[in-house]
Amino acid sequence: MDPIVTVSNVGKSYRRYHPDRPGTIQEAVAKGLRRMRHLERFWGLRDISFTVPAGRTVGIVGANGSGKSTLLRLIGGVGRPDTGHIDVHGRIGALLDLSAGFHPELTGRENAILAGILNGLTRKQVLERMDEIVAFAEVEDALDNPIRTFSSGMQMRLGFAVAVHTQPDILLIDEALSVGDISFQKKCLDRMQQIKASGCAILLVSHESSTVEDFCDDAIWLNAGRLIAQGSATDIVRQYQAGMAGASGH
């Protein structure tokens, strides 16, 4: 079976600027234009390669700043790699941050419709699924209030509900499950098991090693933008934990 996601030699670089970089034209004139220039380029990701077949769940582990979220965003089409390429076959459902691209002044309902459309549904399709989305998110009483009045947990629940009700072929989840309470986390994992059984590939970024080990089939370990290891979730989580324990011991 051909992979549904293929990441080939992917690299992403960024500019690093002077810490006192001017924020305005007036400051640039006062401090000198030299500080406007970037000091160097650094690689957020370098030479990353792996594949994900349909119906498999891959956990991405690593310390803060290792490139996990950057990788997920590139797979989701948010930005382009500077080297290598990413091939994705199918509809992507994504929850890449807690706000999930929500507009603070729009209502929960309006944001759900917009998020569904951005995830590839028509307005009619979103409206047909709205009752299921709202019931799953458990935000019935607040749905027609501005999203800025929602707690971070409520926003996460609504964003997740939209993502999993778009019938995605690939689902990208970045740390979102750590916000909900235990019962909602279980509800999310149960739903993810259902869509996985339907053939959906899932990529999950989480600092909760137990979630990766229990839920994921495979895992990859990133460190400073490099792929350190990939394999079964249990093996990679144990390697990662051992590596982190060794690093903290120095």
N, C-alpha and C positions, 0 to 999 in steps of 0.2 A: 504494500500500500504506500502510495506517495505521501510524503509529509504535508501537513496542512500549513505549517510554518517552517521556513528555512532561513536561518541566519548564517550568512557566509562572510567570514573575515571582516566583521563590522567594526568600525572605529568611529568615534565621535570626539572632536577636539573643541576646546573653548579658549577664549582669550582671557588671560589674567592681567588685570589692570593694577595700577599703583593704588595702594590703600587710600591715599589722599586725592584720588582723581576728582577734578572739579565737576560739580553737578550742574552748573549753569555757565553761560558764556561769560558772565561777569567774573565768576571765580576762575575761569580758564585764563582770562586776561590778567587777573591779579596774581595767580599762582604760576603761570607759564604754561604754554601749550604742550610742553614736553610730557607733562603728567597725564595728558589726554591719550597718549599712545599706550598700547598694551605692552606690558613688560615681556610677556612670553605666551606661548600656547601650551596648553597641557591637555592630555588625553583623558577624557572621562570614561571612555571605553576603548579597548585596543584588541584587535584580532579575535573577536568573539565569533564562534561558530557552533551551532547545534541545530537540531531539527526536532519538531514536535508532530507526531502522528495524530490523526483524528482520534478522539476518545481517550487521550492521555492527559494527565495532569502533571504539570512541571512546577515545582517550587523553586524560587530564586532566593538564595540566602547570601548574607554578607553583612559586614559592618556598615555603619552610616558612611556615606560617601564612596561606596564601592562601585556604584553605577547601576544599581538594581532598577531604580525608577527611570533613569535615562534609557535603559534597555527596553523597558516596558513601553515607554512613550514612543520610541522609534518603531517598535512593532505595531503600535496603534496608529502610526502615521503622523504623530506629532513631532515634526522635524524630520530631517533626513540624515543618514550617516555620511560622514566625510570619506570613509573608505568602505569597501565591501558593499553588499546589498542584502535586502530582506525581501523574501517572497512570501506573501500571505494569500491563501486561497479560501475565500468565504467571507461572510459578514462578521464584523468584529463588534462585540459588546464590551464596553470598557468602563471601569470605575478607577480612574487614575489619581483622584484626590477627593477629599471629603466634600468639597463644593460641587464636584462633578460638572464644572462649567456653568453652574446655575447663576442666573442674574438676580441680585439681591432684591430688586424692586418688583420682580414678577412673582406671581403666586406659585405655590407648590404645584398646582394643576398646570399652569402655563409652562413652568419649567419642565415638568414631566413630559408635556407634549413636545417641547423644543428638543429635549434630550432624546426622546424616541425618534424624532425626525433625523437628528444628527447621527443616530445609530442605524439609520437606513430604512426606517419605517415610513409609511405615508401617514399623514395626519389622521386619516380614517382608521388605519390600523392601530394607531396609538389610542384613539378614542374607544375602539372596540375592546381594548385590553385595559382601559383605565381602571375599571372596578377591581380587576385582579391585582393591578399594580398597587393601588391604594390599600387594598386589604392586606397585601403582603407587607407593605411598608408600615402599616399600622399608624397612618397619619390622617385618618378620616376627618377628625375634628379640626385640623389645622390646614387642610388642603388648600383652601381659598384665601389663606393669609400670605403676605409677602414672605419669601423664603428667608429673608434676613431675620425673621422672628423665629425660625426653626433652630433648635439646638443642633450641634454638630452631629449628634447621633441620629436625629430625625432626618437631616440632610443625607447622611450616609445611607439610611434605610431606604429613602426615596430613590437615591441614585442607584443603589444596588437593585432595587425592585425593577426599575426601568431597564437596566442592563440585562437582567436575566429573563425579562419578558419580551425581548426583541428576537428571541429564537436564534442566538448567535451561533456561528460555527467555531468562533474563537472567543473566549472570555478572558479579559485581562483585569486582574484585581490587584491593587496596590495598597496594602496595609489597612484597607477599609474595615476588615472584620475585627480589628483590635478595638474599635470604638463602641460597637454595640454591646449590649449586655449578653450574658451567657446564653439565655434562651433564644435571643435573636441570632447569635452566632451559630447555634445549632440549626436553626431554621435556614440560615444561609447555606451552611454546609450540606444540609439535606437537599436543598434545591440544586446546589452545584452537582451533587451526585446524580440527580435526575437528568440534568442537561448533559453531564458527562456520558451517561448511559445512552443518550440519544446520538452520540458521536461528536459532541463538542470538545474541542481541545481547550484546556484551561492553563493559564500561566498565573501563578500566585506569588506575589512578593509578601513576605511576612517575617517579622522578627520572632514570632512564636515558633520555635523549632518543633514543638510537639504538633502543631497544626500541620506543618510541612510533612513531618514523618508519618502522621496518621492519615492524612488526606491525599497526599501526592504519590504518584507512581515513581516519578523521577525528580531529580533536583540538580541545579547547577550552583556552584559556589563562586561568587565574584569577590575579588579583593583588589582595590585600587584600580578598578577598570579592567582587570584581567580575569579570564576564566581559569580558576585554579583547578577545579575538578567537576566532573559530571558523571552521573550514574544513578543507581537506585536511590530513592529519597532517604531510606534508612542509612545507607552507607555514607552519603554526602553530609547528612546532618551530623553524624557522629564525627566525620572528619573535620567539619566546620567547628563543632564544639571543642574538639581536641585542639584545633589550631588556635581558637580564641583563648582557651585556658592556658596554652603555652605562651601566647603573646602577653597575657596579663601577668604571667609569672616572672617576666623579665623586668 
